[in-house]
Amino acid sequence: MIPVTILTGFLGSGKTTLLKRILNEKHGMKIAVIENEFGEENIDNEILVQDTSEQIIQMSNGCICCTIRGDLSRVLGDLAAQKQSGKLDFDRVVIETTGLANPGPVAQTFFMDDQIASEFLLDAIITLVDAKHANHQLDEHEVVQRQVGFADRLFITKADLVDEAQLGDLRHRLLHMNPKAAIKVVNFGDADIKEIFDLRGFNLNSKLEIDPDFLVEDEHAHNHAHAHDEHGHTHGHDHDHDHANCDHDHGHCDHEGHEGHDHAHRHHAHHDDKIKSFVYRNDRPFDPNKLEDFLGGILQIYGERLLRYKGVLYMKGVDRKVVFQGVHQMMGSDLAAKWQPAEKKTNKMVFIGIELPQDLITDGLDACLA
């Protein structure tokens, strides 16, 4: 399977800078870059001669680059055929979407087209966010919110043009739109190649990383919301998350006692973004049949509004973890590792979407518990 990385981000966010580096750096990988022809600036106008036929250009470091016109499936199929015949040699593919593009349909190509799905593995969606203009862009363009919501990793570029407070606000805003994407500040698209490839964002596995900062805030809000619940229901969402997984750059991993989070509730500007996320947690097992029916219904009704969702589930009568994830209406699930004797069995799910009815989904999931 040939791994594919989708690179997205609004106009001027630094995708071209990052691509130029990927195409010219001596990293020993042979990469095929598929560039959408509406890019704000082509990789190198001298190299990519603009004419009506498809261009596949060999780069000095063994990479190849092609500008696509038309159908992505066709171009991928063509690349795979040329690789098999020995005409082209490459290890992985990077697709740059245009700055105005919603990455959803690009991602869906890898699930809907059986031929493509059999040859290519969608590795991750990486979104570049311009620190200086991001807030305005997120306010003005829903497509920018979608680019953030779909991401497995977020790179903040041009951070040197804003102060620490503005950067903190932006992080906070991105975190609430997408708590499962690691956020990293990079200079001039200068991200380490290791942080771009082999992220396995679409793998079905029992590792569901949710930013600990999000869970702390979620718990804070949750406790306030349930302080006056006359029935004493707390929906079992006990947030006993593990702060040891602070491997991504928060810039403020001061989780001891959470002192660093008090300011989060005071200073961050409130943005009413259409795209939001929420995490569902519960220690009781699900009834498999009820859950399957409920999730099926949710996907049918809200599938277009659901961008990404992922979960590790504790099912009644199943001694292994059940993992699931999806894009829009396309969901995949699988059995993962056995629950270990010392391990606490729990359900953990994250949903990212456009104006999702959180209470309805949460209550519905509660009703599926055994």
C-alpha positions as CSV (number, residue, x, y, z in Angstrom):
1,M,0.0,0.0,0.0
2,I,1.3,3.4,-1.0
3,P,0.8,6.0,1.9
4,V,-0.9,9.3,1.1
5,T,-0.7,12.6,2.9
6,I,-3.2,15.3,2.2
7,L,-1.8,18.8,2.7
8,T,-4.3,21.5,3.2
9,G,-4.6,25.1,4.5
10,F,-6.0,28.5,3.4
11,L,-4.3,30.7,0.8
12,G,-0.9,32.0,2.0
13,S,-0.6,29.5,5.0
14,G,2.7,28.1,3.7
15,K,1.8,24.9,1.9
16,T,4.0,25.9,-1.1
17,T,7.0,26.5,1.1
18,L,6.5,23.1,2.8
19,L,6.1,21.4,-0.5
20,K,9.2,23.0,-2.0
21,R,11.2,21.6,0.9
22,I,9.7,18.1,0.5
23,L,10.5,18.2,-3.2
24,N,14.1,19.5,-2.8
25,E,15.4,18.1,0.5
26,K,17.7,15.1,0.6
27,H,15.5,12.9,2.7
28,G,16.1,9.7,0.7
29,M,12.4,9.2,0.0
30,K,10.9,9.2,-3.5
31,I,7.7,11.2,-3.2
32,A,5.0,11.8,-5.8
33,V,3.4,15.2,-5.3
34,I,0.0,15.8,-6.8
35,E,-0.6,19.5,-7.0
36,N,-4.0,21.0,-7.6
37,E,-3.8,23.4,-10.4
38,F,-5.6,26.2,-8.6
39,G,-2.8,26.5,-6.0
40,E,-2.0,30.1,-5.1
41,E,1.5,29.6,-6.4
42,N,2.9,26.7,-8.3
43,I,5.9,24.8,-6.9
44,D,8.2,26.2,-9.5
45,N,6.9,27.9,-12.6
46,E,10.1,27.1,-14.5
47,I,9.7,23.4,-13.8
48,L,6.0,23.0,-14.2
49,V,5.4,24.2,-17.8
50,Q,1.8,25.2,-18.0
51,D,0.2,23.5,-20.9
52,T,-3.0,21.5,-21.4
53,S,-1.5,18.0,-21.1
54,E,-0.8,16.3,-17.7
55,Q,2.7,17.0,-16.5
56,I,4.8,14.5,-14.6
57,I,8.1,16.0,-13.8
58,Q,11.1,14.2,-12.2
59,M,12.8,16.3,-9.5
60,S,16.5,16.3,-8.7
61,N,16.1,14.3,-5.4
62,G,14.1,11.5,-7.1
63,C,10.7,13.0,-6.3
64,I,8.1,13.5,-9.0
65,C,5.5,16.2,-9.3
66,C,2.3,16.3,-11.3
67,T,-0.3,19.1,-11.7
68,I,-3.8,17.6,-11.8
69,R,-6.6,18.6,-14.0
70,G,-9.7,16.7,-13.5
71,D,-10.3,13.5,-11.6
72,L,-8.1,12.6,-8.6
73,S,-9.0,8.9,-8.9
74,R,-7.8,8.8,-12.4
75,V,-4.5,10.4,-11.6
76,L,-3.9,8.1,-8.7
77,G,-4.8,5.0,-10.8
78,D,-2.4,6.2,-13.5
79,L,0.4,6.8,-10.9
80,A,-0.1,3.3,-9.5
81,A,-0.1,1.7,-12.9
82,Q,3.2,3.5,-13.9
83,K,4.7,2.4,-10.6
84,Q,3.8,-1.2,-11.2
85,S,5.1,-1.2,-14.7
86,G,8.4,0.3,-13.5
87,K,8.0,3.6,-15.4
88,L,7.9,5.6,-12.2
89,D,9.5,5.0,-8.8
90,F,8.0,6.5,-5.7
91,D,7.3,5.5,-2.1
92,R,4.5,7.8,-1.1
93,V,2.1,10.5,-2.3
94,V,1.5,14.0,-1.1
95,I,-1.7,15.7,-2.4
96,E,-1.9,19.5,-2.0
97,T,-5.4,20.7,-2.1
98,T,-6.2,24.3,-3.2
99,G,-6.4,26.9,-0.5
100,L,-10.1,27.2,-1.0
101,A,-10.8,23.4,-1.0
102,N,-12.7,21.3,1.5
103,P,-10.4,18.3,2.1
104,G,-13.4,16.0,2.8
105,P,-14.1,14.8,-0.8
106,V,-10.3,14.2,-1.3
107,A,-10.3,12.0,1.8
108,Q,-13.4,10.2,0.7
109,T,-11.8,9.2,-2.6
110,F,-9.7,6.7,-0.6
111,F,-12.8,5.0,0.9
112,M,-15.2,5.1,-2.0
113,D,-13.1,3.9,-4.9
114,D,-12.2,0.2,-4.4
115,Q,-9.4,0.3,-6.8
116,I,-7.8,3.3,-5.1
117,A,-8.4,1.8,-1.6
118,S,-6.6,-1.4,-2.7
119,E,-3.5,0.4,-3.7
120,F,-3.3,3.5,-1.5
121,L,-3.4,4.0,2.3
122,L,-4.6,7.4,3.5
123,D,-2.1,8.3,6.2
124,A,-3.1,11.7,7.4
125,I,-4.5,15.1,6.7
126,I,-2.2,18.0,7.7
127,T,-3.6,21.5,7.9
128,L,-1.4,24.6,7.9
129,V,-2.8,27.6,9.7
130,D,-1.5,31.1,9.3
131,A,-1.2,32.6,12.8
132,K,-1.5,36.2,11.6
133,H,-4.7,35.8,9.6
134,A,-6.3,32.6,11.0
135,N,-8.9,34.2,13.2
136,H,-10.3,36.4,10.4
137,Q,-10.1,33.5,8.0
138,L,-11.9,31.1,10.4
139,D,-14.6,33.8,10.9
140,E,-15.1,34.4,7.2
141,H,-14.7,31.0,5.6
142,E,-16.4,27.8,6.7
143,V,-14.0,25.9,4.4
144,V,-11.1,27.0,6.7
145,Q,-13.0,25.6,9.7
146,R,-13.5,22.3,7.7
147,Q,-9.7,22.2,7.0
148,V,-9.1,22.4,10.7
149,G,-11.8,19.9,11.6
150,F,-10.5,17.2,9.2
151,A,-6.9,17.5,10.3
152,D,-4.8,14.8,12.1
153,R,-2.1,17.4,12.7
154,L,-2.2,21.2,12.7
155,F,0.9,23.3,11.9
156,I,0.7,27.0,12.9
157,T,2.9,29.0,10.6
158,K,4.0,32.7,10.7
159,A,3.8,32.6,14.6
160,D,6.6,35.2,14.7
161,L,4.1,37.8,13.4
162,V,1.8,37.6,16.5
163,D,2.4,37.8,20.3
164,E,2.1,35.0,22.8
165,A,-1.4,36.0,23.9
166,Q,-2.7,35.9,20.3
167,L,-0.9,32.5,19.7
168,G,-2.5,31.2,22.9
169,D,-6.0,32.3,21.8
170,L,-5.5,30.7,18.4
171,R,-4.4,27.4,19.9
172,H,-7.4,27.4,22.2
173,R,-9.7,28.0,19.3
174,L,-8.2,25.2,17.2
175,L,-8.3,22.9,20.2
176,H,-12.0,23.3,20.6
177,M,-12.6,22.6,16.9
178,N,-10.3,19.6,16.9
179,P,-9.0,18.1,20.1
180,K,-7.5,15.0,18.4
181,A,-5.0,16.8,16.2
182,A,-1.6,17.6,17.7
183,I,-0.8,21.4,17.3
184,K,2.7,22.4,16.4
185,V,4.2,25.8,15.7
186,V,6.5,25.7,12.7
187,N,8.7,28.4,11.1
188,F,8.3,28.9,7.3
189,G,6.8,25.5,6.8
190,D,10.0,24.1,8.4
191,A,8.3,21.0,9.9
192,D,10.4,17.9,10.5
193,I,9.7,15.3,7.8
194,K,9.0,12.8,10.7
195,E,6.1,15.0,11.8
196,I,4.6,14.9,8.3
197,F,4.7,11.3,7.3
198,D,3.6,8.0,8.9
199,L,1.2,9.6,11.3
200,R,-1.4,6.8,10.7
201,G,-4.3,9.2,11.4
202,F,-6.8,6.9,9.7
203,N,-5.5,3.6,11.2
204,L,-8.0,1.6,13.2
205,N,-6.2,1.1,16.4
206,S,-6.8,1.4,20.1
207,K,-4.8,4.6,20.5
208,L,-7.1,7.6,20.6
209,E,-5.0,10.7,21.4
210,I,-7.1,13.6,22.7
211,D,-5.3,16.7,23.7
212,P,-5.1,16.7,27.6
213,D,-5.8,20.4,27.7
214,F,-9.1,19.8,26.0
215,L,-10.1,17.2,28.5
216,V,-9.2,19.4,31.5
217,E,-11.4,22.2,30.1
218,D,-14.1,19.8,29.2
219,E,-14.1,18.4,32.7
220,H,-14.3,22.0,34.1
221,A,-17.2,22.9,31.9
222,H,-18.9,19.5,32.6
223,N,-18.6,19.9,36.4
224,H,-20.3,23.3,36.2
225,A,-23.0,22.0,34.0
226,H,-23.8,19.1,36.3
227,A,-23.4,21.0,39.6
228,H,-27.1,21.4,39.9
229,D,-28.3,18.2,38.3
230,E,-31.2,17.2,40.5
231,H,-31.1,13.6,39.5
232,G,-27.4,13.3,40.3
233,H,-26.6,12.1,36.8
234,T,-23.1,12.7,35.7
235,H,-23.3,10.4,32.6
236,G,-20.3,8.6,33.9
237,H,-17.9,10.9,32.2
238,D,-15.1,10.7,34.7
239,H,-12.1,12.3,33.1
240,D,-9.2,10.2,34.4
241,H,-7.0,10.9,31.4
242,D,-3.4,10.1,31.3
243,H,-1.2,13.2,31.1
244,A,1.8,11.2,30.3
245,N,1.1,11.4,26.6
246,C,2.2,15.0,26.3
247,D,4.3,14.2,23.3
248,H,2.9,17.0,21.2
249,D,3.9,20.5,21.6
250,H,1.4,22.3,23.8
251,G,3.9,25.0,24.7
252,H,2.5,24.7,28.3
253,C,2.5,21.2,29.6
254,D,2.1,22.4,33.2
255,H,-0.5,19.8,34.1
256,E,0.4,19.4,37.7
257,G,-2.6,20.8,39.5
258,H,-3.8,22.4,36.2
259,E,-2.7,25.9,37.5
260,G,-1.9,26.8,33.9
261,H,-5.5,26.3,32.8
262,D,-7.3,28.9,35.0
263,H,-6.5,31.6,32.5
264,A,-8.0,29.5,29.8
265,H,-11.5,30.2,31.1
266,R,-10.9,33.9,31.6
267,H,-8.9,35.4,28.7
268,H,-9.7,33.5,25.6
269,A,-12.0,35.3,23.2
270,H,-15.2,33.5,22.5
271,H,-15.6,32.4,18.9
272,D,-18.8,30.8,17.9
273,D,-17.4,28.4,15.4
274,K,-19.8,26.2,13.4
275,I,-17.3,23.4,13.6
276,K,-16.9,22.0,17.2
277,S,-15.9,18.8,18.8
278,F,-16.9,16.9,21.9
279,V,-15.7,13.8,23.7
280,Y,-17.9,11.1,25.1
281,R,-16.6,8.9,27.9
282,N,-18.3,6.2,29.9
283,D,-17.2,3.2,32.0
284,R,-20.3,1.1,31.4
285,P,-20.3,-1.3,28.5
286,F,-22.3,-0.7,25.3
287,D,-25.0,-3.1,24.1
288,P,-23.5,-3.9,20.6
289,N,-26.9,-4.1,18.8
290,K,-28.3,-0.9,20.3
291,L,-25.1,1.0,19.5
292,E,-24.9,-0.2,15.9
293,D,-28.5,0.9,15.3
294,F,-27.9,4.3,17.0
295,L,-24.7,5.1,15.2
296,G,-26.2,4.0,11.9
297,G,-29.1,6.4,12.4
298,I,-26.7,9.3,13.4
299,L,-24.6,8.7,10.3
300,Q,-27.7,8.7,8.1
301,I,-29.1,12.0,9.6
302,Y,-25.9,13.9,10.4
303,G,-23.3,12.2,8.2
304,E,-22.7,15.3,6.0
305,R,-22.2,17.4,9.2
306,L,-19.8,14.8,10.8
307,L,-16.3,15.5,9.6
308,R,-14.2,13.0,11.6
309,Y,-15.1,10.7,14.5
310,K,-13.1,8.1,16.3
311,G,-13.6,5.8,19.3
312,V,-12.3,3.0,21.4
313,L,-15.3,1.0,22.8
314,Y,-16.0,-1.4,25.6
315,M,-18.7,-3.8,24.4
316,K,-20.7,-6.1,26.5
317,G,-19.7,-9.8,26.0
318,V,-16.6,-8.8,24.0
319,D,-13.2,-9.4,25.6
320,R,-11.4,-7.1,23.0
321,K,-11.5,-3.4,22.4
322,V,-13.7,-2.4,19.5
323,V,-12.3,0.5,17.5
324,F,-14.1,2.7,15.0
325,Q,-13.6,5.8,13.0
326,G,-15.0,7.6,10.0
327,V,-15.3,10.5,7.6
328,H,-18.9,11.7,6.9
329,Q,-21.1,8.6,6.4
330,M,-18.2,6.2,5.9
331,M,-17.4,4.4,9.1
332,G,-15.0,1.5,9.6
333,S,-14.8,-0.6,12.7
334,D,-12.6,-3.5,13.9
335,L,-11.6,-5.6,16.9
336,A,-8.4,-4.4,18.5
337,A,-6.2,-5.8,21.3
338,K,-7.7,-7.7,24.3
339,W,-8.5,-5.7,27.4
340,Q,-5.6,-6.4,29.8
341,P,-6.5,-7.5,33.4
342,A,-5.1,-4.4,35.0
343,E,-6.7,-2.1,32.4
344,K,-9.7,0.0,33.2
345,K,-12.4,-0.8,30.6
346,T,-13.9,2.4,29.3
347,N,-15.5,4.0,26.2
348,K,-13.9,7.0,24.7
349,M,-15.2,8.7,21.6
350,V,-14.5,12.0,19.8
351,F,-16.8,13.7,17.3
352,I,-15.9,16.6,15.2
353,G,-18.6,18.3,13.0
354,I,-20.7,21.2,12.0
355,E,-23.3,22.2,14.5
356,L,-23.7,18.7,15.9
357,P,-26.5,18.2,18.4
358,Q,-24.2,17.2,21.3
359,D,-26.9,16.5,23.9
360,L,-28.9,14.4,21.5
361,I,-25.9,12.3,20.6
362,T,-24.7,12.0,24.2
363,D,-28.2,11.0,25.5
364,G,-28.5,8.5,22.6
365,L,-25.2,6.9,23.5
366,D,-26.2,6.7,27.1
367,A,-29.3,4.9,26.0
368,C,-27.1,2.3,24.2
369,L,-25.3,1.3,27.4
370,A,-25.9,-2.3,28.6
